[in-house]
Amino acid sequence: MGDKPTGSAARTTSDLIVERLLDWGIDTCFGICGDQINGFFEALRTHPRMRFVHVRHEENAALACVGYAKFTGRPAACVATAGPGAVHLLNGLYDARIDGAPVIAITGLSYHDTIGAHFLQDLPSDRLLEHACLFSERVMGPAHAVTATDLAVRSALMNRTPSHLAVPIDVQSFILDQDTASPKNVPGHLSLAPQPFTVVPDEEQLRAAADILNSCERVAICAGAGARGAGEVLERVAEVLGAPIVKAGLGKDCVPDDSPYTTGGMGLIGTRASHEAFETCDGFLIVGSSTPYYEFWPKPGRARGVQIDLNADRIGMRYPVEAGLVGHARGVLERLLPLLERKTDRSFLETAQETYRRWWDLIGEQAASSGTPMRPQVVTWELSKALPDRAIVTGDAGTVTAWGGRLRLRKGMQYSFSGTLCTMGSALPYAIGAQCAHPDRPVVAFTGDGSMSMGMGELATLAQYDLPVKVVVLRNDALALEVWEQTALLGNPQTGCELHPVDFAAVARACGLRAFRIDDPAQAAEVFAEAMATDGPCLVEAVTDPYEAPFGESLQPSHAQHIAQAFDRGEPAARKMARNLLEDDRVALSPALQQHYDDLARHR
């Protein structure tokens, strides 16, 4: 067990935890040391097989674990001291819990006999983190260490959630001779037996679902995070059903963006083709998605529904489906496929394909703009062409989420972001975790200036470990998504959205990275090519227009009406926003803009 040097002192509680994690194949740990976790750091020092990555903020340690897990399916560990260190982990652990990522968190506690006695940093982290972590326990001593670690790892793997071990500072350094195992702790009762499983429904349920889909003429598919890894069979199902595949945000990489079956994303940051498919379908197949933007799905009762989800409690949560198939998407689809009848009428799919082509043509025209400040479409268009094969791209929260949806992923590429919690500043720590997990693959963090401002310290982490992540920052000196959300969702003029300008390229250079700035569209292709060819980490700062609409083609009529109200109430950027919204080709794809054109055009 483990790799502690021969002749070293007797193994401590911390040694036993680290060694057991290594036995489980968990060999990467992100975190920050501190006085009430330093006993555990001694075990990290003496077990060199456990790779430790020193991040600059504990939240980013947890988010790096999420990135590691999302692109491997395996957990990494994050470690923090008691009190503020544990509190800082919390947001990243919630990100893991909500998006279904296995993570192991380890925190310190006060001395075992001062807990609850108003001691330094005396917060009960086992209770503090128990809602974010399905398994959260206090390690009582070395006799408890292996059992607790096994349970933590098994829970994380089985439930795809974070687990947490809280260890008092003195207990971290206790040796086995200082503890007594209870009679119930039978020696040798533990094992590392693997727990792989595939869940599929029975034949009767599959037949019932197939009968529903076979009875429909126009089937649309919504694929989410649960469809990742099932792309090839999902495309075969789409071919048989003549069904467009609409991708929820976390399902962006389930099929490539150049697949002949996909219509891209959905929701406010989706495509008109996706929304038309949902508006006109009479059959609806949901694969691994519980997106909160289900108001863009078919109206309840308009389409007959079938849902596939590993979580039984998600069945029927967003749409009144007639059949629920509980299981892993790939296995369920493989068994469902032979029961499906091929649609001879391909017009529904062909119409969706044509609208999707028109949408990409619009993006291409926007990307050809030579104006400044540069349109974000220039960045996504040129970056898409520059992305190396097998690239991993991590996205962020903000308008950059919408622009990330316009990156064209090819087969073999992967993408994810904080999809449900929408944590700003997650792209860079996700990328750190992904690069540690896949040192042989190119990794790109695609972020905005608001989110980058929250985690600039991690640029130093890239330099310290020479992680060759390429960071692309859309700089528009605004919380631009909030500009559009305040107007489109509430009808209010923007407030509190301005950002003080930051020279991110200069910050990156100060941290030891190579850095570039793009402020002219003509520079974009050359700069991205050079950045992707750079050895080691680098940053590209792209200065973009904050008033380019991230969701003009996908607005609902109520959103367009709210924007017009905000303009009437004194929105200071109304003229610029209206000019961008009312671009002719965009209006042609947007019934909402057509409906409220005159109200918006008054401000152009």
Secondary structure, DSSP 8 states (H G I E B T S, - for coil): -----TT----BHHHHHHHHHHHTT--EEEE---TTTHHHHHHHHH-TTSEEEE-SSHHHHHHHHHHHHHTTSS--EEEE-TTHHHHHHHHHHHHHHHHT--EEEEEEES-TTTTTS--TT---HHHHTTTT-SEEEE--SHHHHHHHHHHHHHHHHHHTSEEEEEEETTGGG-BGGG----TTS-TT--------------HHHHHHHHHHHHT-SSEEEEE-GGGTT-HHHHHHHHHHHT--EEE-GGGTTSS-TT-TTEEEE-GGGS-HHHHHHHHH-SEEEEES---S-GGGS--TTTSEEEEEES-GGGTTSSS--SEEEES-HHHHHHHHGGG----S--HHHHHHHHHHHHHHHHHHHHHT---SSB-HHHHHHHHHHH--TT-EEE--SSHHHHHHTTS---TT-EEE---SS--TT-HHHHHHHHHHH-TTS-EEEEEEHHHHHH-TTHHHHHHHHT---EEEEEE-SB-HHHHHHHHHTT-----S-B-----HHHHHHHTT-EEEEE-SGGGHHHHHHHHHH-SS-EEEEEEB-TTS-SSGGG--HHHHHHHHHHHHTT-TTHHHHHHHHT-HHHHHT-HHHHHTHHHHHTT-
